[in-house]
Amino acid sequence: MSVLKVTQIGNSYGVILPKEMLARLKVEKGDTLFVSEAANGGYNLSPYDPALEEQLKLGREFMREYRDTFHQLAK
């Protein structure tokens, strides 16, 4: 477990992420992180956009539903 301290950065507030955490998230300076609420009342921090994940899921379902059609079109 890591403890992060809220600090003032200019006119805003922020936290500094340790190098180890950045490495595990596979992010670098300038990358975007997404925060989503967790079921347990906490928050999840991720480099992956949850909205994009939902779109990919819908696309996979569509492709699975029309699998035979796509197979015929590929011929």
VOPAGU-2260 file (C-alpha; in pm, 1 decimal, decimal comma):
REM VOPAGU-2260
SITE   aa  ch    i         X         Y         Z
SITE  MET   A    0       0,0       0,0       0,0
SITE  SER   A    1     121,3     347,3     -85,2
SITE  VAL   A    2      32,6     665,7      95,8
SITE  LEU   A    3      -8,1     974,6    -122,8
SITE  LYS   A    4     -12,5    1325,6      17,4
SITE  VAL   A    5    -230,9    1598,0    -133,8
SITE  THR   A    6     -17,3    1900,2    -213,1
SITE  GLN   A    7     -76,3    2239,4    -370,9
SITE  ILE   A    8      47,1    2271,0    -727,8
SITE  GLY   A    9      -0,7    2629,3    -844,4
SITE  ASN   A   10    -366,7    2717,1    -787,4
SITE  SER   A   11    -472,0    2349,5    -785,4
SITE  TYR   A   12    -421,9    2046,6    -565,7
SITE  GLY   A   13    -267,9    1719,3    -670,2
SITE  VAL   A   14     -77,3    1411,0    -566,1
SITE  ILE   A   15     267,4    1297,8    -671,4
SITE  LEU   A   16     278,1     936,2    -788,0
SITE  PRO   A   17     593,7     738,7    -704,6
SITE  LYS   A   18     804,6     601,1    -991,0
SITE  GLU   A   19     709,7     243,5    -898,3
SITE  MET   A   20     338,9     323,2    -930,1
SITE  LEU   A   21     392,5     496,7   -1265,4
SITE  ALA   A   22     584,2     192,9   -1388,5
SITE  ARG   A   23     303,9     -46,1   -1283,8
SITE  LEU   A   24      45,2     173,6   -1454,4
SITE  LYS   A   25     276,3     196,8   -1758,9
SITE  VAL   A   26     233,0     573,9   -1784,4
SITE  GLU   A   27     471,7     860,2   -1842,8
SITE  LYS   A   28     463,8    1237,2   -1815,9
SITE  GLY   A   29     178,9    1374,9   -2025,9
SITE  ASP   A   30     -29,1    1054,3   -2029,0
SITE  THR   A   31    -393,1    1062,2   -1921,8
SITE  LEU   A   32    -526,1     867,6   -1623,8
SITE  PHE   A   33    -892,9     789,7   -1565,4
SITE  VAL   A   34   -1059,6     777,7   -1225,0
SITE  SER   A   35   -1375,9     574,3   -1176,6
SITE  GLU   A   36   -1579,5     496,4    -868,3
SITE  ALA   A   37   -1542,6     144,5    -735,3
SITE  ALA   A   38   -1829,3     -66,5    -600,9
SITE  ASN   A   39   -1683,2     -52,5    -249,6
SITE  GLY   A   40   -1705,6     329,1    -238,4
SITE  GLY   A   41   -1340,8     384,8    -329,6
SITE  TYR   A   42   -1184,5     488,3    -658,3
SITE  ASN   A   43    -992,1     312,4    -934,0
SITE  LEU   A   44    -706,6     483,9   -1118,2
SITE  SER   A   45    -632,1     346,9   -1465,5
SITE  PRO   A   46    -463,5     450,4   -1790,6
SITE  TYR   A   47    -753,1     287,0   -1980,5
SITE  ASP   A   48   -1068,9     479,1   -2070,4
SITE  PRO   A   49   -1371,6     288,9   -1933,8
SITE  ALA   A   50   -1593,2     438,0   -2209,1
SITE  LEU   A   51   -1362,7     292,8   -2475,7
SITE  GLU   A   52   -1379,3     -47,8   -2306,8
SITE  GLU   A   53   -1759,6     -39,8   -2327,9
SITE  GLN   A   54   -1742,7      50,2   -2698,7
SITE  LEU   A   55   -1502,7    -238,6   -2763,5
SITE  LYS   A   56   -1735,8    -476,3   -2578,8
SITE  LEU   A   57   -2031,0    -366,9   -2794,1
SITE  GLY   A   58   -1819,7    -404,9   -3109,4
SITE  ARG   A   59   -1716,0    -757,4   -3013,0
SITE  GLU   A   60   -2078,6    -853,3   -2946,5
SITE  PHE   A   61   -2180,2    -713,4   -3287,4
SITE  MET   A   62   -1902,2    -903,0   -3463,3
SITE  ARG   A   63   -1994,3   -1225,0   -3281,3
SITE  GLU   A   64   -2362,9   -1183,1   -3376,7
SITE  TYR   A   65   -2281,8   -1129,1   -3746,1
SITE  ARG   A   66   -1987,7   -1369,5   -3759,6
SITE  ASP   A   67   -2127,5   -1572,5   -4049,9
SITE  THR   A   68   -2200,6   -1258,6   -4251,0
SITE  PHE   A   69   -1846,7   -1131,3   -4204,4
SITE  HIS   A   70   -1712,0   -1473,2   -4302,0
SITE  GLN   A   71   -1911,7   -1463,2   -4626,4
SITE  LEU   A   72   -1798,9   -1108,8   -4701,6
SITE  ALA   A   73   -1435,4   -1207,4   -4651,7
SITE  LYS   A   74   -1450,4   -1459,1   -4936,9
